[in-house]
């Protein structure tokens, strides 16, 4: 006897009637990607872009619905050793520093294990230098004990200008150097790199590491060596890494000009521009000219209102069907009031879980993410692009760039007649919102008050559920948010020590005297405290 | 503007590099098939074929000896002729990608190609296949060389011996792409049938897609089973689209499919369905885990959803005629075209390439798109491929192509195949329009 099927109310996915509980893996929009969890292990000297790649990759994987988290060992070290004094900490003969660093790596791995085994994580990115075979063998052992797949990403770069630029962009402003001026920071950091160089054993595809799965990224993506891809997710990771670049560029996102349907409050459809919409399109043309960009690509959807907007720019543009607005199925061209009247249940369900909700015979935001993924991949390859799209689509794209979760995505504010200018900066994205001063209706519906709770029990958590990249376990001052200045409060300076051995006195940095008196007993007490702290982390 | 995003502006030459029996032609053909399917006009130019034209009868490996001056001249001329045809393909036939399939094992030859391309503004991307595993090479020779016109009069042992010596002729002068000297070139090196890749200077979108494709294909033997859902209620009444359940006969088919699959004794079979009830009901009968792909949903007929062809003719006669004029590109109002479908299905194809044994339970238009990919059918044939209900197609990759076995599971079903009518004029009369509509209730 065949099992009875019912269509679940929010996602409109057919499931066997009895099996209505939130089973995690069944009805996915695309096959679930990875069974055993994967640990991505970064490898490379400092300032080779490991953290940049870790964060970007994590953001991408979370957006496509693969729960991923970065574990940055440097952060663990900063937790353990409150004040960084100088590069001497990284000298390979600095025995107690070596111990501390080892403990930090182990602590991070413990958190990796917990994330992958107990917290529903699928991918963990282990962001550290991992430059010695010894360290990597330890990680491989850890992977093997826990049945995790291991995939290495090594960044190799010897171009001094690239390295100097990296240091300036992200190291000089990092917490380690908060009391330093730029030049001193640069100098110290370069010496730090030297500490690693002597013991650096790159991945060896010919002999020692030939059975491992890895990608070597050489010279910021000029060349790649890819060894033994095991599965779908590693293939996608490789494809992603091969498409991203670090050239400065700007992405402009905007919606089409106000349409006649917008004016009537109708969803979807394929209407043309209202007079104000046309005004906006002209204003957009002027705006684009003022930006004085070289080689701007213009992309629009295949719906009339975007194309009309693009036409006003008077430049070549490309049409992407994938950029079309979310398909509202049977609710196409209705107003919200009409929808509420004709399909009250559907209306309520949508507010209950706007991300997963699929219009009958239409799409959900979840479907949109899948549809829009090739656009993201191509955007990564491009340089300056203006994307003229629609409200829901723009929310999807924005969620990718700004690392917003599925919860937040359907409520991101993307008003008509406003251009969002996105510029990659350090580890993230700077956003500027530019209104072109042409009036338009407001099409934004906030999350209804009663609905401000978690998703319903009927929701299946499955792939293609964007998640915000999780914060690390450690409470650290946030430096990602570049609009804020780094938090200045510091733990009491003297007793907390970066160095253990009195013979390793720090170099005196210009204008600053880092260490006061060094007392051996204090050092030992501190170490005890640190090791207790580290071991308790389970 | 273009209706699909531009993948490449300048034409691109993909230049294969490698000793004989390293899979260059295999890769060339597969890549060409894939690129054409996704809508990038691509053509393969196999220099060996030009040589077979020029030198009607192949005697033995001595033709390939590096000191055989006469033969050298002929071979150079063949390469030049092929290059000329590449240029003609780009300039006169609107080709976008040309795959130049030859050994191209010397720097000299590659330099000639690079200059030729540079003069004309073509981009060049090298694909080098490196393999020293004697087992793989022997297997390649067996699979494709024995059947080649060169060895038509020889028994397998003679052919093997001759071919091995042929390879040796190339070996002495083989200069692989050099990671130092050639660092400015764009290329991918494939080692040991995909165990490792070296990718250098990917220039643009199409090269990036090519690299991704090459990294996902494999040569492990496996079979792909394609089937439509069992007959549905809407099928019975001749209605298109919708999301109805199985008819009684459709349910019978689902059970028969389960028995058939069981009988095939397939190792680690993955089962994929769409998000539509009829495919899921079919999969349910198998009693195994299956995965739902929205990308496998039937073509969206927009305003024509759930109509019969008669109703479409009555309400939208012009649309009906336009569809017959260009069934591949025709997009239903508020719906999709076959062209859109191909685009939508591309991630499915990519994942199918990665997988091993898979059963895909889908729908008529989707089935046609997938079949066209595997059997290299062009866009004008695609919408008319025959994909009857209650029939499983088993596709097994072999040599340069795909073996197809068709299994009708002996459960009657309506015919849903509509041939292209003779009269496709927008002003045709209803009889002409409805001439090829299959019977239904």
Contacts between the chains, C-beta under 8 A, distances in Angstrom:
chain1	res1	chain2	res2	distance
A	2	B	251	6.4
A	2	B	254	7.1
A	2	B	281	6.4
A	2	B	284	5.4
A	2	B	285	5.9
A	3	B	284	5.4
A	5	B	245	7.7
A	5	B	277	6.2
A	5	B	280	6.3
A	5	B	281	6.3
A	5	B	284	7.2
A	7	B	277	7.5
A	12	B	275	7.9
A	13	B	275	6.3
A	13	B	292	6.9
A	14	B	275	7.0
A	14	B	276	7.5
A	14	B	277	5.1
A	14	B	280	4.7
A	14	B	292	7.8
A	16	B	284	6.9
A	27	B	292	5.2
A	28	B	291	6.3
A	28	B	292	6.6
A	29	B	275	7.7
A	29	B	292	7.4
A	29	B	293	7.3
A	29	B	294	5.0
A	30	B	291	8.0
A	30	B	293	6.0
A	30	B	294	7.6
A	30	B	295	7.3
A	30	B	347	7.4
A	31	B	270	7.8
A	31	B	272	7.2
A	31	B	291	4.2
A	31	B	293	7.0
A	31	B	351	7.0
A	32	B	291	7.4
A	205	B	196	6.3
A	222	B	200	7.1
A	222	B	201	6.0
A	223	B	179	7.9
A	223	B	183	7.8
A	223	B	198	7.1
A	223	B	199	6.7
A	223	B	200	4.7
A	223	B	201	7.1
A	224	B	197	7.5
A	224	B	198	7.3
A	224	B	199	4.4
A	224	B	200	8.0
A	225	B	196	7.2
A	225	B	197	7.3
A	225	B	198	5.2
A	225	B	199	7.8
A	226	B	196	6.6
A	226	B	197	4.3
A	226	B	198	7.7
A	226	B	199	6.9
A	226	B	215	6.7
A	227	B	195	7.4
A	227	B	196	4.8
A	227	B	197	8.0
A	228	B	195	6.0
A	228	B	196	6.9
A	229	B	215	6.6
A	232	B	351	6.8
A	232	B	354	6.0
A	235	B	212	7.8
A	235	B	215	6.4
A	235	B	216	5.9
A	235	B	354	6.6
A	238	B	215	6.7
A	239	B	208	7.8
A	239	B	212	4.8
A	239	B	215	7.7
A	242	B	199	6.7
A	242	B	202	6.4
A	242	B	208	6.4
A	242	B	211	6.6
A	242	B	212	7.7
A	243	B	208	5.9
A	270	B	334	7.7
A	299	B	5	7.7
A	302	B	3	7.5
A	316	B	1	6.6
A	317	B	1	5.9
A	318	B	1	6.5
A	318	B	2	6.2
A	318	B	5	5.0
A	318	B	6	6.2
A	319	B	1	6.0
A	319	B	2	7.2
A	319	B	3	5.9
A	319	B	5	7.9
A	320	B	5	5.8
A	321	B	340	6.0
A	321	B	343	7.1
A	322	B	343	7.9
A	332	B	334	7.4
A	361	B	243	7.6
A	361	B	305	7.5
A	367	B	294	6.0
A	370	B	294	7.1
A	370	B	295	7.7
A	378	B	5	7.0
A	378	B	205	6.5
A	381	B	204	7.9
A	381	B	205	6.0
A	381	B	208	6.5
